């Protein structure tokens, strides 16, 4: 059963989330969103598309319009209340710069995590007029966590490469994305960072049954090190494109078996997000 302090944290997190929605209303945003670490992507994973793609046609400014994202995650199996905020902009339609801040609040604790990201779009989607060419990008995220266990590092770099393609030749558009991540993270960095690194796989798929709705799934393979192994994560989500600026997201997330004796997992829970692109 949840402790009283955790119940209060959940209520405060939900109140902050809905207050943000009130502020954002009245501003079809679309992918990439600001993910939990601030980078342009979905929830866990980056996408190859740079953030800030709402610029008007013919706008030659080297700096994209900014976009913001807020996430609320409740993992009831481990009594964790997780809030994240991110912002990103893109230079010359190619170089995305991002920042994400996470507050992870298990009962009686407040773990703070900062993420500074950069992503370079190497190949634009449909490059050279070839409609089969995906967007391809490479990126890095420097992460720092406020409190980590003795023997773990408090900061590290992630490196990734990702390809993303919107397939429009099917009855309804389908977005597919896949990539490889080299990381030292222990539970996304909440438990600090390992001395070793591991290269893992991640993927996303979304179907757009209407112009204002996306339904999809996301998978992130858990990194494994000598002495520490992460569970793999997945989510099932729905995104509602409210208007050209605002998107609301709801998801079920499974962050692995919290009772496992061999891998670090956080159980399952609910995810809510608001995304705003100027």
C-alpha positions in Angstrom: 0.0 0.0 0.0 1.3 3.5 -0.8 2.6 5.7 2.0 0.8 8.9 2.8 3.8 10.9 1.6 3.8 9.2 -1.8 0.0 9.8 -2.1 0.6 13.5 -1.5 3.4 13.5 -4.2 1.1 11.9 -6.7 -1.6 14.5 -6.0 0.9 17.3 -6.3 2.2 15.9 -9.6 -1.2 15.6 -11.1 -2.1 19.1 -9.9 1.0 20.5 -11.6 0.3 18.6 -14.8 -3.3 19.8 -15.1 -2.3 23.4 -14.3 0.2 23.2 -17.2 -2.6 22.0 -19.5 -4.7 25.1 -18.5 -1.8 27.3 -19.4 -1.2 25.7 -22.7 -4.8 25.5 -24.0 -5.5 28.0 -26.7 -2.1 28.1 -28.1 -1.7 19.7 -35.5 1.5 19.5 -33.3 3.2 16.3 -34.1 6.3 14.2 -33.7 8.9 14.6 -32.5 7.8 15.3 -29.0 10.1 16.2 -26.2 10.8 12.8 -24.6 11.4 12.2 -20.9 15.0 13.4 -21.3 14.1 16.4 -23.4 15.3 15.2 -26.8 13.0 15.1 -29.8 11.3 11.7 -29.8 8.5 9.8 -28.2 8.5 8.8 -24.5 11.7 6.8 -24.0 13.3 7.0 -27.4 14.6 9.7 -29.7 13.4 10.0 -33.3 15.5 11.0 -36.3 13.3 14.1 -36.9 14.7 17.3 -35.3 12.5 19.2 -33.0 10.8 22.6 -33.7 9.3 21.9 -37.1 6.4 24.3 -36.9 8.2 27.1 -38.8 6.0 28.8 -41.4 6.7 27.9 -45.0 9.4 30.2 -46.4 10.8 31.0 -43.0 14.6 31.1 -43.5 15.5 31.7 -39.9 18.4 29.6 -38.8 16.7 29.0 -35.4 13.5 26.9 -35.3 10.6 27.7 -33.1 11.0 26.2 -29.6 8.9 23.3 -28.3 8.2 22.2 -24.8 7.1 18.9 -23.2 5.9 17.8 -19.8 5.5 14.3 -18.5 3.8 12.7 -15.5 4.5 9.0 -14.7 3.0 7.1 -11.8 4.6 3.7 -11.2 2.4 2.3 -8.5 4.2 -1.0 -8.1 7.2 0.8 -6.7 5.4 3.9 -5.3 7.3 6.3 -7.6 5.9 9.6 -8.8 8.0 10.8 -11.8 7.8 14.3 -13.4 9.8 15.5 -16.4 10.0 18.8 -18.4 11.9 19.3 -21.6 12.7 22.0 -24.2 14.3 21.8 -27.6 15.3 23.9 -30.6 16.9 23.2 -33.9 19.6 25.1 -35.8 19.5 25.2 -39.6 16.9 22.4 -39.7 19.7 19.9 -38.8 21.2 20.4 -35.3 18.8 19.9 -32.4 19.7 21.1 -29.0 17.7 20.0 -26.0 17.4 20.1 -22.2 15.4 17.9 -19.9 14.9 18.0 -16.2 13.5 15.0 -14.2 12.3 14.7 -10.6 11.9 11.1 -9.5 10.1 10.9 -6.1 10.0 7.5 -4.4 8.6 7.6 -0.8 10.8 10.0 1.2 13.2 10.8 -1.6 13.7 13.4 -4.4 16.1 12.3 -7.1 16.9 15.1 -9.6 18.3 14.4 -13.0 19.4 16.8 -15.8 19.9 15.9 -19.5 21.7 18.0 -22.1 21.3 16.7 -25.6 22.4 17.3 -29.2 21.2 15.5 -32.3 22.4 16.0 -35.9 20.2 15.0 -38.8 22.6 13.3 -41.2 20.0 12.4 -43.9 16.7 14.2 -44.4 13.6 12.1 -45.0 13.0 11.5 -48.7 16.4 12.8 -49.5 17.0 13.4 -53.2 13.3 12.9 -54.0 13.5 9.3 -53.1 10.4 8.5 -51.0 11.8 5.4 -49.6 14.7 7.1 -47.8 14.3 7.5 -44.0 15.5 10.4 -41.9 18.7 9.3 -40.2 20.2 11.1 -37.2 23.0 10.7 -34.6 23.0 12.2 -31.2 24.3 12.3 -27.7 22.8 13.1 -24.2 24.9 14.1 -21.2 23.1 13.0 -18.0 23.7 13.9 -14.4 21.9 12.5 -11.4 21.8 14.2 -8.0 21.9 11.2 -5.7 23.4 7.8 -6.7 24.5 4.7 -4.8 28.1 4.4 -3.7 30.2 2.8 -6.5 28.1 4.3 -9.3 29.1 7.4 -11.3 26.8 10.4 -11.1 27.1 11.4 -14.8 27.6 9.9 -18.2 27.1 10.3 -22.0 24.6 8.4 -24.1 25.3 8.0 -27.9 22.7 6.9 -30.4 21.9 6.6 -34.1 18.3 6.4 -35.3 16.3 6.1 -38.6 12.7 7.2 -38.9 10.2 7.0 -41.8 6.6 8.1 -42.3 5.1 5.6 -44.7 2.2 7.2 -46.6 1.6 4.5 -49.2 -0.5 2.4 -46.9 -4.3 2.9 -46.3 -3.4 5.1 -43.2 0.0 6.7 -42.5 2.4 4.7 -40.4 5.4 6.0 -38.6 8.3 3.5 -37.9 11.6 4.2 -36.2 14.5 2.1 -34.9 17.9 2.7 -33.6 20.9 1.7 -31.4 21.8 3.3 -28.1 25.2 3.0 -26.4 24.7 3.8 -22.7 26.0 3.4 -19.2 22.6 4.2 -17.6 21.3 2.2 -14.6 17.4 2.5 -14.7 17.7 5.4 -17.2 20.3 7.0 -14.9 18.1 7.2 -11.8 20.4 4.6 -10.1 23.5 6.3 -11.5 25.9 5.1 -14.3 28.0 2.1 -14.7 31.7 2.1 -15.5 31.0 -0.1 -18.5 28.8 0.6 -21.5 26.3 -1.5 -23.5 24.8 -1.1 -27.0 21.0 -1.8 -27.1 18.1 -1.6 -29.5 15.0 0.6 -29.5 12.0 1.0 -31.8 8.7 2.8 -32.2 5.6 2.3 -34.4 2.5 4.6 -34.7 -0.6 4.4 -36.9 -2.5 7.6 -37.7 -6.2 6.4 -38.1 -7.2 10.1 -38.4 -5.5 13.4 -38.8 -5.8 14.2 -35.1 -4.9 10.8 -33.5 -1.9 8.5 -33.3 -1.9 5.0 -31.8 1.3 3.2 -31.2 3.9 1.3 -29.2 7.4 1.9 -28.1 10.2 -0.5 -27.0 13.6 0.1 -25.3 15.9 -2.8 -24.6 17.5 -2.8 -21.2 21.3 -2.4 -21.0 23.2 -5.1 -19.2 26.5 -4.7 -17.4 28.7 -6.9 -15.2 26.9 -6.7 -11.8 23.9 -4.7 -13.0 21.2 -5.5 -15.6 18.3 -3.2 -16.7 14.8 -4.5 -17.6 13.5 -3.7 -21.1 10.7 -1.1 -21.3 7.6 -0.8 -23.5 4.6 1.4 -23.7 1.2 1.5 -25.5 0.1 5.1 -26.2 -2.4 7.4 -27.8 -1.6 10.9 -28.9 -4.3 13.5 -29.6 -3.2 16.4 -31.8 -5.5 19.1 -30.3 -4.4 21.9 -32.7 -1.3 23.0 -34.6 0.5 23.6 -31.4 -0.8 21.3 -28.6 -0.6 17.5 -28.3 -1.9 15.5 -25.3 -0.6 11.9 -24.7 -1.8 9.1 -22.5 0.0 5.7 -22.2 0.4 2.5 -20.3 4.0 1.8 -19.5 5.7 -1.4 -18.4 9.2 -0.8 -17.0 10.0 -4.4 -16.2 9.4 -6.8 -13.3 10.0 -4.9 -10.1 10.3 -8.3 -8.2 13.0 -9.7 -10.5 16.2 -10.8 -8.6 18.4 -10.6 -11.7 17.3 -7.3 -13.4 16.3 -3.8 -12.2 12.7 -3.0 -13.1 10.1 -0.5 -11.9 6.8 -2.3 -12.6 4.0 -0.8 -14.7 1.9 2.4 -14.5 0.2 5.3 -16.2 1.8 8.1 -18.3 0.3 11.6 -19.1 2.0 14.2 -21.2 1.4 17.7 -22.7 3.5 18.9 -25.7 3.5 22.4 -27.0 5.3 23.6 -30.2 5.2 27.3 -31.1 
